[in-house]
Amino acid sequence: MLRITIPPKKKLEIHKHPEINAGVLLSGALTVISEKNDTLYLKKGDPIVELVNTWHYGENEGDIPAEIIVFYAGIEGIPITVLKH
């Protein structure tokens, strides 16, 4: 379980998650965009089921931090996030 804060006007690096995960957006707003340009707009209180094995990134276009709490169902030794280089 992780609590993640994305600062205002911040765009995350393109990444993917090899394991299923789910969470809740606790504050702010967040836009999630896949490599195919599928776009999901999230606001405070919305549930998040992140993309698995799909390249994507998140972007906080708002003026306050976007804070999420995420639960990962992973396997020890396997990273929960892989960055695209």
N, C-alpha and C positions, 0 to 999 in steps of 0.2 A: 504494500500500500504506500502510495506516495502523495504528497501534497505539493503541487506544482504551481508556481506563480509566473505568469507571462506578463512582463511589463507593458505599459501602454506603447502603442506604435511599434511593437516588436514582431518580427517575422521569424519563425523558427526555421532551422535547416530542414531540408527534405530528408525524411526518415521513414522507417517502417518498423512494425512490431511483429516479431515472430510468434508471440503468444497472445491469446485473447485477453482483453481487459475491458473494464467498464468503470464509470465514475459519474461524478456530478460536477457541474460548473457552479461553484459557490459564490462567485462574484464576477462582475464585468460581462464581457461578451467575447466570443471567439469564433473565427471563421476557419473551417478546415477544408482544404482543397486537395483533391487527389491528383495523381499524375494524368488522369483523363479529364481533368478540370471539373469533376463532380464537386459541388460546393455545398457545405453544410454550415448554416448560421446557427450559433448557439447563444443563448442568453442565460442569465442567472437562474438557477433552479433546473435547467435542462439536464437530462441524463446524457451520458456520453458512452457509446460503445465504439471504441476506436477501430479503425481499419486494421486488419491482420494481413501481413505479407503484401501490403500495397503501399507504394511510395506516396507520401503525402506531407503536407506541412500545415501548421497552424499559424494564424496571424491575429494579433490583437490590434484592431484598428481604432479602438476606443481610447478614452482619456483616463481610465482607471485600470489597475491590474486585473487580469483575468486569472482567477484562482480556481484550480480544480483539485479534486481528490480522486485518485485512480487506484483501482484494485487490479493487480495483475495475477493471472493464473499461469505461472511459469514453471520452468524446470530449472533447478539449481545448476548453475554453470552456463546457462544460455542467456545472453543479454536480452533485456526487455525492449531495447531500442537499438536499431542499427542505422547509422548515418549513411547517406548516399554521398560518395566522394566524387 
